[in-house]
């Protein structure tokens, strides 16, 4: 099936001071890496109606803010990183089962000084 088997809605406790975006991002990436290690596909969903997700859960929306939503399931296709061409980061299908994900070269995004 191409539908996710589960979703994780990560919540940030707004009563705790700190860099919540950094913490939530690190936690979400840890979940995704752990899933991948177990052969489970994941997808970070950014364009979701967080208020609609929170409503049926009866969570204190003044204290907890929804942050990343992660879908988990069986891989629907293979994906591979490819070198970006002509400045485009648009994904494309190489064949029926392989998604190509253009990436910038390390030398173009990292500078070392020292």
Secondary structure in CASP SS format (residue, H / E / C, confidence):
PFRMAT SS
TARGET T0000
AUTHOR 0000-0000-0000
METHOD secondary structure of the structure
MODEL  1
X C 1.00
X C 1.00
X C 1.00
X C 1.00
X C 1.00
X E 1.00
X E 1.00
X E 1.00
X E 1.00
X E 1.00
X E 1.00
X E 1.00
X E 1.00
X C 1.00
X C 1.00
X C 1.00
X C 1.00
X C 1.00
X C 1.00
X H 1.00
X H 1.00
X H 1.00
X H 1.00
X H 1.00
X H 1.00
X H 1.00
X H 1.00
X H 1.00
X H 1.00
X H 1.00
X H 1.00
X H 1.00
X H 1.00
X H 1.00
X H 1.00
X H 1.00
X H 1.00
X C 1.00
X C 1.00
X C 1.00
X E 1.00
X E 1.00
X E 1.00
X E 1.00
X E 1.00
X C 1.00
X C 1.00
X C 1.00
X C 1.00
X H 1.00
X H 1.00
X H 1.00
X H 1.00
X H 1.00
X H 1.00
X C 1.00
X C 1.00
X C 1.00
X C 1.00
X C 1.00
X C 1.00
X C 1.00
X C 1.00
X E 1.00
X E 1.00
X E 1.00
X E 1.00
X E 1.00
X E 1.00
X E 1.00
X E 1.00
X E 1.00
X E 1.00
X C 1.00
X C 1.00
X C 1.00
X C 1.00
X E 1.00
X E 1.00
X E 1.00
X E 1.00
X E 1.00
X E 1.00
X C 1.00
X E 1.00
X C 1.00
X C 1.00
X E 1.00
X C 1.00
X C 1.00
X C 1.00
X E 1.00
X E 1.00
X E 1.00
X E 1.00
X C 1.00
X C 1.00
X E 1.00
X E 1.00
X E 1.00
X E 1.00
X E 1.00
X E 1.00
X C 1.00
X C 1.00
X H 1.00
X H 1.00
X H 1.00
X H 1.00
X C 1.00
X C 1.00
X C 1.00
X C 1.00
X C 1.00
END
